[in-house]
Amino acid sequence: MASKKLSRATKLVVLPRTAPVAHERVVLPVSERRLSFGDKWSYAPAPEAHNYIQLKPRYQLFIGGKFVAPRSGKYFDSINPATEEKLAEIAEADARDVDLAVKSARRAYKNVWSKMAGRERGKFLYRIARIIQEKSRELAVLETMDGGKTIKESRDIDLPLVAAHFFYYAGWADKLEYAFPGRAAQPLGVAGQIIPWNFPLLMAAWKLAPALACGNTCVLKPAETTSITAMHLAEIFQEAGLPDGVVNIVTGAGETGKALVDHSDVNKIAFTGSTSVGKLLTQAVAGTKKKLTLELGGKAANIIFEDAAIDQAVEGIISGIYFNQGHVCCAGSRLLVQEGVFPAVIRKLRDRIATLRIGNPLDKNTDIGAINSRMQLDKICELVDSGLKQGAELVQSNAKLPAKGYWYPPSFFTGVTASHRIAQEEIFGPVLSVMTFRTPEEAIERANNTPYGLSAGIWTDKGSKIFKIISKLRAGVVWANTYNKFDPTSPFGGYKESGFGREGGRHGLLPYVTLTAP
């Protein structure tokens, strides 16, 4: 229940072009603040209960249907980014562990999974999806504790989509002959899958569900900073009775992923992560018979036209980049505003970020959670500093940040040009770059002026304009009058340096099969 006690007004800070540059957040003295807004409501804490969560002190590798200690005997700490407290120790797999996992997956493929009828594979996927639904609240809390995202996002977006992907691909398991009319679909074999830290469980579902539905077995490597929920997913596989070795999970950092990519008995690599690593993977598999799909970075453009519903568009911007801490590869981190409505959009955007609450991600009132790691926070600060050095003006909330943990306030830049690093590089934080345009043609040119091509958004009340703009944008996914909406039936993927291949929908089956004449 909301308390009606009013807090002090949240201030916003506009940093002049000559502002000092530092990694710490710069807040001007009260007398120098340019902007102030009315009081906002303060809410009593509403923390999600987590005392029932059974965190293990140490998580092992999941190989051959069992939890086993790493051959190296090494472990690394998993840190709660909101508190900097140690949650657990995670096993660090080396090349020997990866080899055991691949061999286990190969045995399961040859002896069990590839021989199983599609309807039987589908039953396992349905069972996994139902158990995920039953445990969704626990998994959401773990996702928030391990990754820093708000419980609202974990509970209301991530977990429902995780279950939905397993349900959806369970339905395809016995219908592959209809997915590719006139062609026979055969599984590839063993799939090595590497996922990032921003959507740990959802990325696992995106990759595991279609691969398993098609008859492949998998070796999954989660991100080192967000491995805990993957290990709880392994427990769900055990509970569902999934045959031993069908899914193996090896945890670790870059060397673990490299060992998986380089293994000679892996037939397919699926990677979601940075563009720089994606380029290295492309080189690594060149000359081999491994199939490769890459879902890489993005620098999405949100385009607001003068005829748009401005309030609705501003809410879409807020949900597209601030509610997820900007931790989304398709976050609309470039905002293109038609000149006629630029003052109104900036005013409403400033007012809106003043109301956003930053703090305990487990609090159901929190709008913006913690940055995933110290390294990611340092990257955000470095890019913000570059924007100031290059002459852009920074507007950011003066919301009080917690004393411990990794935090960055919701911010946006004005006075941005296409040559600024903040307009070209993926920032992965709650920082928006705002630019203007005059004509639709200029909007298209500016939106496409990036090495990425993952997603985009259009805000207008003209349907004809939507279709005209979409046809000219080089982006894999374009949302119209909404943003960051996902569905397992819809394919997702990008162009240019955002990668190749599609995940989701019927298209998501194609990377995991070989098509032959019937």
C-alpha positions as CSV (number, residue, x, y, z in Angstrom):
1,M,0.0,0.0,0.0
2,A,1.5,3.3,-1.0
3,S,2.3,5.8,1.8
4,K,1.1,9.4,1.2
5,K,4.1,10.9,2.8
6,L,5.8,13.2,0.4
7,S,9.6,13.2,-0.1
8,R,11.7,16.1,-1.1
9,A,11.7,17.0,-4.8
10,T,14.0,15.1,-7.0
11,K,16.4,17.4,-8.7
12,L,17.8,17.1,-12.2
13,V,21.3,18.2,-13.2
14,V,22.3,19.7,-16.5
15,L,26.0,19.6,-16.8
16,P,27.5,22.4,-19.0
17,R,29.8,21.6,-21.8
18,T,32.7,22.7,-19.7
19,A,31.8,20.4,-16.8
20,P,34.6,18.5,-15.1
21,V,35.0,14.9,-16.2
22,A,35.3,12.1,-13.7
23,H,34.1,8.6,-13.2
24,E,32.1,9.6,-10.2
25,R,28.6,11.1,-10.8
26,V,28.9,14.9,-10.9
27,V,26.2,16.8,-9.0
28,L,26.2,20.5,-9.0
29,P,25.6,22.5,-5.8
30,V,21.9,23.4,-5.2
31,S,22.5,27.0,-6.1
32,E,23.8,25.9,-9.5
33,R,21.1,23.4,-10.5
34,R,19.2,24.5,-13.6
35,L,16.1,22.4,-13.1
36,S,13.8,21.4,-10.3
37,F,10.4,19.7,-10.3
38,G,7.5,19.2,-8.0
39,D,7.4,16.7,-5.2
40,K,6.9,13.0,-6.0
41,W,5.2,10.3,-4.0
42,S,7.3,8.3,-1.7
43,Y,6.3,4.6,-1.2
44,A,6.8,2.4,1.8
45,P,9.2,-0.5,1.2
46,A,7.6,-3.6,-0.4
47,P,10.4,-6.1,-0.5
48,E,10.0,-9.5,-2.1
49,A,10.5,-12.3,0.4
50,H,13.6,-14.3,-0.2
51,N,14.4,-16.0,3.1
52,Y,13.0,-19.2,1.7
53,I,15.5,-19.3,-1.1
54,Q,18.0,-22.2,-0.8
55,L,21.2,-20.8,-2.1
56,K,24.0,-23.4,-2.1
57,P,27.3,-22.2,-0.8
58,R,29.0,-23.8,-3.8
59,Y,27.6,-24.7,-7.3
60,Q,29.2,-27.5,-9.3
61,L,29.2,-28.3,-13.0
62,F,26.3,-30.1,-14.5
63,I,27.6,-32.9,-16.7
64,G,25.9,-36.2,-17.6
65,G,22.8,-35.4,-15.5
66,K,24.9,-35.0,-12.3
67,F,26.5,-32.2,-10.4
68,V,30.3,-32.7,-10.5
69,A,33.3,-30.8,-9.2
70,P,35.6,-29.1,-11.7
71,R,38.8,-30.9,-12.6
72,S,40.8,-27.8,-11.8
73,G,39.3,-27.6,-8.3
74,K,38.9,-23.8,-8.9
75,Y,35.8,-21.7,-8.0
76,F,35.0,-18.0,-8.4
77,D,32.6,-15.8,-6.4
78,S,29.1,-14.8,-7.6
79,I,28.4,-11.3,-6.3
80,N,25.1,-9.6,-5.6
81,P,25.6,-6.3,-7.6
82,A,23.1,-4.5,-5.4
83,T,24.9,-5.2,-2.2
84,E,28.4,-6.4,-3.3
85,E,27.8,-9.4,-1.0
86,K,29.0,-12.9,-2.0
87,L,26.1,-15.1,-2.9
88,A,27.9,-18.4,-3.7
89,E,31.0,-20.0,-5.2
90,I,30.7,-21.1,-8.8
91,A,32.8,-23.9,-10.4
92,E,35.3,-22.8,-13.0
93,A,35.4,-25.3,-15.9
94,D,38.5,-25.9,-17.9
95,A,39.1,-27.6,-21.2
96,R,39.0,-31.1,-19.5
97,D,35.6,-30.3,-18.0
98,V,34.3,-29.0,-21.4
99,D,35.6,-32.2,-23.0
100,L,33.6,-34.3,-20.5
101,A,30.5,-32.3,-21.1
102,V,30.8,-32.6,-24.9
103,K,31.4,-36.3,-24.7
104,S,28.3,-36.7,-22.4
105,A,26.2,-34.7,-24.9
106,R,27.5,-36.9,-27.8
107,R,26.5,-40.1,-26.0
108,A,23.1,-38.8,-25.1
109,Y,22.6,-37.7,-28.7
110,K,23.6,-41.0,-30.3
111,N,22.0,-43.3,-27.8
112,V,18.8,-41.5,-26.6
113,W,17.8,-38.1,-27.8
114,S,18.1,-38.3,-31.6
115,K,16.4,-41.7,-31.6
116,M,13.4,-40.4,-29.5
117,A,10.2,-39.7,-31.2
118,G,9.4,-36.0,-31.5
119,R,6.2,-36.3,-29.4
120,E,8.3,-37.8,-26.6
121,R,10.9,-35.0,-26.7
122,G,7.9,-32.6,-26.6
123,K,6.7,-34.2,-23.4
124,F,10.0,-33.4,-21.7
125,L,9.9,-29.8,-22.8
126,Y,6.3,-29.4,-21.6
127,R,7.3,-30.9,-18.3
128,I,10.2,-28.5,-18.0
129,A,7.9,-25.5,-18.8
130,R,5.4,-26.5,-16.2
131,I,8.1,-26.9,-13.5
132,I,9.5,-23.4,-14.4
133,Q,6.0,-22.0,-14.0
134,E,5.7,-23.7,-10.6
135,K,9.1,-22.3,-9.5
136,S,8.8,-19.0,-11.2
137,R,8.7,-16.8,-8.1
138,E,11.8,-18.4,-6.7
139,L,13.6,-18.2,-10.0
140,A,12.7,-14.5,-10.4
141,V,14.1,-13.7,-6.9
142,L,17.3,-15.6,-7.8
143,E,17.6,-13.8,-11.1
144,T,17.2,-10.4,-9.3
145,M,19.7,-11.3,-6.6
146,D,22.3,-12.5,-9.0
147,G,21.9,-10.0,-11.9
148,G,20.7,-6.8,-10.2
149,K,17.5,-6.3,-12.4
150,T,14.3,-5.4,-10.6
151,I,12.0,-8.0,-9.3
152,K,9.2,-6.5,-11.5
153,E,11.2,-7.3,-14.6
154,S,12.3,-10.8,-13.5
155,R,8.8,-11.7,-12.2
156,D,6.6,-10.1,-14.9
157,I,8.8,-10.3,-18.1
158,D,11.6,-12.8,-17.8
159,L,10.1,-15.8,-16.2
160,P,6.8,-15.8,-18.1
161,L,8.8,-15.7,-21.3
162,V,11.1,-18.5,-20.2
163,A,8.2,-20.8,-19.7
164,A,6.5,-19.6,-22.9
165,H,9.6,-20.5,-25.0
166,F,9.7,-24.1,-23.6
167,F,5.9,-24.5,-24.2
168,Y,6.2,-23.1,-27.7
169,Y,9.0,-25.3,-28.9
170,A,7.5,-28.3,-27.1
171,G,4.7,-27.9,-29.7
172,W,7.1,-28.0,-32.6
173,A,9.0,-31.1,-31.5
174,D,6.6,-33.5,-33.3
175,K,5.8,-31.1,-36.2
176,L,9.2,-30.4,-37.8
177,E,7.9,-31.9,-41.1
178,Y,5.4,-29.0,-41.2
179,A,8.0,-26.4,-40.3
180,F,9.9,-26.8,-43.6
181,P,7.4,-28.0,-46.2
182,G,9.0,-30.3,-48.8
183,R,12.2,-30.8,-46.8
184,A,13.2,-33.3,-44.2
185,A,14.8,-31.8,-41.0
186,Q,17.6,-33.7,-39.3
187,P,19.3,-32.6,-36.0
188,L,22.9,-31.4,-36.2
189,G,24.2,-33.2,-33.1
190,V,25.9,-31.4,-30.2
191,A,25.2,-27.6,-29.8
192,G,27.6,-25.4,-27.8
193,Q,25.6,-22.4,-26.5
194,I,27.1,-19.3,-24.8
195,I,24.8,-16.8,-23.2
196,P,25.2,-13.3,-21.7
197,W,24.4,-11.8,-18.3
198,N,21.5,-9.5,-19.1
199,F,18.8,-12.2,-19.4
200,P,20.3,-15.4,-18.0
201,L,17.3,-17.7,-17.9
202,L,15.6,-16.2,-20.9
203,M,18.7,-16.5,-23.1
204,A,19.1,-20.1,-21.9
205,A,15.5,-20.8,-22.9
206,W,15.9,-19.1,-26.3
207,K,18.8,-21.4,-27.1
208,L,18.0,-24.7,-25.3
209,A,14.3,-25.0,-26.2
210,P,14.6,-25.0,-30.1
211,A,17.8,-27.1,-30.0
212,L,16.2,-29.8,-27.9
213,A,12.9,-29.7,-29.9
214,C,14.9,-30.5,-33.0
215,G,16.7,-33.5,-31.4
216,N,20.1,-31.9,-30.6
217,T,21.9,-32.2,-27.3
218,C,23.5,-29.1,-25.7
219,V,26.4,-27.8,-23.7
220,L,25.5,-24.5,-22.2
221,K,27.9,-21.9,-20.8
222,P,26.3,-19.1,-18.9
223,A,27.9,-15.7,-18.1
224,E,30.3,-15.9,-15.2
225,T,28.5,-13.1,-13.3
226,T,25.1,-14.7,-13.6
227,S,25.4,-18.5,-13.4
228,I,23.2,-19.3,-10.4
229,T,19.9,-19.5,-12.2
230,A,21.4,-21.8,-14.9
231,M,22.3,-24.3,-12.1
232,H,18.8,-24.1,-10.7
233,L,17.5,-24.8,-14.2
234,A,19.7,-27.9,-14.2
235,E,17.9,-29.0,-11.1
236,I,14.6,-28.6,-13.0
237,F,16.0,-30.8,-15.8
238,Q,16.7,-33.5,-13.2
239,E,13.2,-33.1,-11.7
240,A,11.7,-33.4,-15.2
241,G,13.6,-36.6,-15.8
242,L,15.5,-35.3,-18.8
243,P,17.8,-38.1,-19.9
244,D,21.4,-37.8,-18.6
245,G,23.7,-35.7,-20.9
246,V,21.0,-34.1,-23.0
247,V,21.8,-30.8,-21.4
248,N,25.2,-30.1,-19.8
249,I,26.1,-26.8,-18.1
250,V,29.7,-25.6,-17.7
251,T,30.4,-22.4,-15.8
252,G,33.4,-20.1,-16.2
253,A,34.8,-17.1,-18.0
254,G,36.3,-16.6,-21.4
255,E,38.6,-19.6,-21.4
256,T,35.7,-21.9,-20.7
257,G,33.8,-20.5,-23.7
258,K,36.8,-20.7,-25.9
259,A,37.3,-24.4,-25.0
260,L,33.7,-25.0,-26.0
261,V,34.0,-23.2,-29.3
262,D,37.3,-24.9,-30.2
263,H,36.1,-28.5,-29.3
264,S,36.3,-30.6,-32.4
265,D,33.1,-32.6,-31.6
266,V,30.7,-29.7,-31.4
267,N,28.5,-29.3,-34.5
268,K,26.9,-25.9,-33.7
269,I,27.8,-22.7,-31.8
270,A,25.2,-20.3,-30.8
271,F,26.4,-17.1,-29.1
272,T,24.8,-14.0,-27.7
273,G,27.1,-11.3,-26.5
274,S,29.4,-8.5,-27.6
275,T,30.3,-7.8,-31.3
276,S,34.0,-8.0,-30.6
277,V,33.7,-11.6,-29.2
278,G,31.4,-12.5,-32.1
279,K,34.0,-11.5,-34.6
280,L,36.5,-13.7,-32.8
281,L,34.1,-16.6,-32.9
282,T,33.6,-16.1,-36.7
283,Q,37.3,-16.5,-37.2
284,A,37.5,-19.5,-34.8
285,V,34.9,-21.6,-36.7
286,A,36.1,-20.5,-40.2
287,G,37.2,-23.6,-42.1
288,T,35.4,-26.0,-39.8
289,K,32.0,-27.6,-40.4
290,K,30.4,-26.0,-37.4
291,K,27.3,-24.0,-37.9
292,L,27.3,-20.6,-36.3
293,T,24.6,-18.0,-35.2
294,L,25.4,-14.7,-33.5
295,E,23.1,-12.3,-31.7
296,L,25.4,-9.4,-30.9
297,G,25.2,-5.7,-29.9
298,G,22.8,-3.0,-30.9
299,K,22.4,0.8,-30.9
300,A,18.7,1.0,-31.5
301,A,17.0,4.1,-32.7
302,N,13.6,5.2,-31.2
303,I,12.1,7.6,-33.7
304,I,9.4,10.1,-32.5
305,F,7.5,11.9,-35.2
306,E,5.5,15.1,-34.6
307,D,2.1,13.3,-35.0
308,A,3.0,10.7,-32.3
309,A,1.2,10.4,-29.0
310,I,4.0,12.1,-27.0
311,D,3.0,10.8,-23.6
312,Q,2.8,7.2,-24.9
313,A,6.1,7.6,-26.7
314,V,7.9,8.9,-23.5
315,E,6.6,5.9,-21.6
316,G,7.9,3.6,-24.3
317,I,11.3,5.3,-24.0
318,I,11.3,4.9,-20.2
319,S,10.4,1.2,-20.5
320,G,12.8,0.6,-23.4
321,I,16.0,1.8,-21.7
322,Y,15.4,2.8,-18.0
323,F,13.3,0.0,-16.5
324,N,15.9,-2.5,-17.6
325,Q,18.9,-0.4,-16.6
326,G,19.7,-0.3,-20.3
327,H,20.9,-3.9,-20.0
328,V,19.2,-4.9,-23.3
329,C,21.0,-5.3,-26.6
330,C,17.9,-3.8,-28.2
331,A,17.5,-1.0,-25.7
332,G,16.4,2.2,-27.6
333,S,19.6,4.1,-26.5
334,R,19.3,6.6,-29.4
335,L,16.3,8.8,-29.4
336,L,15.5,10.7,-32.7
337,V,12.9,13.4,-32.2
338,Q,11.3,15.5,-34.9
339,E,12.2,19.2,-34.3
340,G,8.7,20.4,-33.8
341,V,8.1,18.3,-30.7
342,F,11.7,18.3,-29.4
343,P,11.0,20.8,-26.5
344,A,7.9,18.9,-25.4
345,V,9.6,15.5,-25.5
346,I,12.6,16.8,-23.5
347,R,10.4,18.4,-20.9
348,K,8.3,15.3,-20.4
349,L,11.4,13.0,-20.4
350,R,13.0,15.2,-17.7
351,D,9.9,15.2,-15.6
352,R,9.5,11.4,-16.0
353,I,13.0,10.4,-15.0
354,A,12.7,12.5,-11.9
355,T,10.0,10.1,-10.7
356,L,12.0,6.9,-11.2
357,R,13.0,5.1,-8.0
358,I,16.4,3.6,-7.7
359,G,17.3,1.1,-5.0
360,N,16.8,-2.4,-3.7
361,P,16.0,-4.5,-6.8
362,L,13.9,-6.9,-4.6
363,D,11.6,-4.0,-3.6
364,K,8.5,-4.2,-5.8
365,N,8.4,-0.3,-6.0
366,T,11.9,-0.1,-7.5
367,D,12.0,1.1,-11.1
368,I,15.8,0.9,-11.7
369,G,18.0,-1.8,-10.2
370,A,21.7,-2.3,-10.0
371,I,24.3,-2.4,-12.8
372,N,25.4,-6.0,-13.2
373,S,29.1,-5.6,-12.3
374,R,31.8,-3.1,-11.4
375,M,33.3,-3.6,-14.9
376,Q,30.1,-2.7,-16.6
377,L,29.6,0.3,-14.4
378,D,33.1,1.5,-15.2
379,K,32.3,1.2,-18.9
380,I,29.2,3.3,-18.5
381,C,31.1,6.0,-16.7
382,E,33.8,6.0,-19.3
383,L,31.3,6.5,-22.2
384,V,29.5,9.2,-20.3
385,D,32.8,11.0,-19.7
386,S,33.5,10.8,-23.5
387,G,30.1,12.4,-24.2
388,L,30.9,15.3,-21.9
389,K,34.4,15.7,-23.5
390,Q,32.9,15.8,-26.9
391,G,30.5,18.6,-26.0
392,A,27.2,16.9,-25.2
393,E,25.0,18.1,-22.3
394,L,24.1,15.6,-19.6
395,V,20.7,15.5,-17.8
396,Q,20.4,13.0,-15.0
397,S,18.2,12.3,-12.0
398,N,19.5,13.4,-8.6
399,A,18.0,10.4,-6.9
400,K,20.0,9.2,-4.0
401,L,22.0,6.1,-4.8
402,P,22.6,3.3,-2.3
403,A,25.9,3.4,-0.5
404,K,26.9,-0.1,-1.6
405,G,26.5,-1.8,-4.9
406,Y,26.8,-0.8,-8.5
407,W,24.4,2.0,-9.5
408,Y,24.0,4.6,-12.2
409,P,21.1,7.2,-12.3
410,P,18.8,7.5,-15.3
411,S,20.4,10.0,-17.6
412,F,20.2,11.4,-21.1
413,F,22.3,13.5,-23.4
414,T,21.3,16.4,-25.6
415,G,23.4,18.1,-28.2
416,V,24.5,14.8,-29.5
417,T,25.9,14.3,-33.0
418,A,26.4,11.2,-35.1
419,S,30.1,11.4,-34.5
420,H,29.9,11.1,-30.7
421,R,30.9,7.8,-29.2
422,I,27.7,7.8,-27.2
423,A,25.7,7.8,-30.4
424,Q,27.7,4.9,-31.9
425,E,28.8,2.5,-29.2
426,E,26.7,0.2,-27.1
427,I,26.6,1.6,-23.6
428,F,24.5,-1.1,-21.8
429,G,23.4,1.4,-19.1
430,P,20.4,3.7,-18.4
431,V,21.9,6.5,-20.6
432,L,20.0,7.9,-23.6
433,S,21.4,10.0,-26.5
434,V,18.9,12.4,-28.0
435,M,19.2,13.9,-31.5
436,T,16.8,15.7,-33.8
437,F,15.6,15.4,-37.4
438,R,13.4,17.4,-39.7
439,T,12.1,14.9,-42.4
440,P,11.4,11.2,-42.5
441,E,14.3,10.8,-44.9
442,E,16.7,12.3,-42.4
443,A,15.3,10.1,-39.7
444,I,15.9,7.0,-41.7
445,E,19.5,8.1,-42.6
446,R,20.3,8.9,-38.9
447,A,18.7,5.6,-37.7
448,N,20.8,3.6,-40.2
449,N,24.0,5.5,-39.4
450,T,25.4,2.9,-37.1
451,P,27.4,-0.3,-37.5
452,Y,24.6,-2.2,-35.7
453,G,21.2,-3.3,-37.0
454,L,19.4,-5.1,-34.3
455,S,16.2,-3.2,-33.6
456,A,14.3,0.1,-33.8
457,G,11.1,1.8,-32.8
458,I,8.7,4.2,-34.6
459,W,6.2,6.5,-32.9
460,T,3.5,8.0,-35.2
461,D,-0.3,7.9,-35.6
462,K,0.0,7.2,-39.4
463,G,0.0,3.5,-40.4
464,S,1.3,4.3,-43.9
465,K,4.3,6.1,-42.4
466,I,5.1,3.1,-40.2
467,F,5.2,0.8,-43.2
468,K,7.2,3.2,-45.3
469,I,9.8,3.7,-42.6
470,I,10.0,0.1,-41.7
471,S,10.8,-0.9,-45.2
472,K,13.9,1.4,-45.2
473,L,15.3,0.6,-41.7
474,R,18.2,-1.8,-41.6
475,A,17.0,-3.4,-38.3
476,G,16.0,-7.0,-37.6
477,V,13.1,-6.0,-35.3
478,V,11.1,-2.8,-35.5
479,W,8.4,-1.9,-33.0
480,A,5.6,0.5,-33.8
481,N,4.0,2.6,-31.0
482,T,5.5,0.2,-28.5
483,Y,8.9,-1.1,-27.5
484,N,10.7,-4.1,-26.2
485,K,7.8,-6.5,-26.6
486,F,8.7,-10.1,-27.1
487,D,6.9,-13.3,-28.0
488,P,8.3,-16.9,-28.5
489,T,6.4,-17.1,-31.9
490,S,8.2,-14.1,-33.3
491,P,11.8,-14.3,-34.7
492,F,14.5,-12.0,-33.3
493,G,17.9,-11.1,-34.7
494,G,19.9,-8.4,-36.5
495,Y,21.9,-7.2,-39.5
496,K,25.4,-5.9,-39.9
497,E,27.5,-6.0,-36.7
498,S,24.4,-7.2,-34.8
499,G,25.0,-10.7,-36.0
500,F,23.2,-13.2,-38.2
501,G,20.6,-15.9,-37.7
502,R,17.3,-15.7,-35.9
503,E,16.0,-17.0,-32.6
504,G,12.3,-17.4,-31.8
505,G,9.4,-18.5,-33.9
506,R,9.7,-21.1,-36.7
507,H,12.9,-19.3,-37.8
508,G,14.5,-20.3,-34.5
509,L,14.4,-24.0,-35.6
510,L,16.4,-23.5,-38.7
511,P,19.9,-23.0,-37.1
512,Y,19.5,-26.4,-35.3
513,V,18.6,-28.6,-38.3
514,T,20.0,-29.8,-41.6
515,L,17.4,-29.8,-44.4
516,T,17.4,-32.5,-47.0
517,A,15.1,-33.9,-49.7
518,P,12.3,-36.0,-48.1
